[in-house]
Amino acid sequence: MNEVRLILTCGLPGTGKSTLARQLATDRGALRLTKDEWLWALGSTPWDGPTQKKVEHELWLLAQATLRLGLGVVLDFGLWARTERDEMRAVARDLGVGVELHYLDVPADELWRRIDERNSQPPWDGYPIRRADLDGWLLLFQAPDVAELAMFDPPPGSN
């Protein structure tokens, strides 16, 4: 399937977004942009808020340019806020491309198990996520509801 799409992954750390993003990019022949990978590559960390915002902004501009060239993009950001998802959907639709949202929902205890395991591996072992961080994020995260999910396009061939 080679239809131009903006494919968004949505969920908290540990849900499997990056694993899914890699698979979707391979399956669809799309460019994958994973924010955390770029932060690490630039010598920063996901804890660096100002750099994170700059990287998100630049990757979003790159995603739009790529879509304009007719190539699909898998954007692996997390997208915790509905307003972020709404904005990206609107911009992509203005560019004339379909938009998919892949929401990954994992119970908190399983998230922590996965995060704790990841914390033992580089580069996360130097900048681990604490359980208190996850607990706070669980309160902040705005999960998409059925009505919001219906605003996105289904994956090709799923109808």
Summary of the structure (lengths in Angstrom):
residues: 159
radius of gyration: 15.6
end to end distance: 14.0
largest distance: 44.4
contacts: 444
relative contact order: 0.21
helix: 50%
strand: 14%
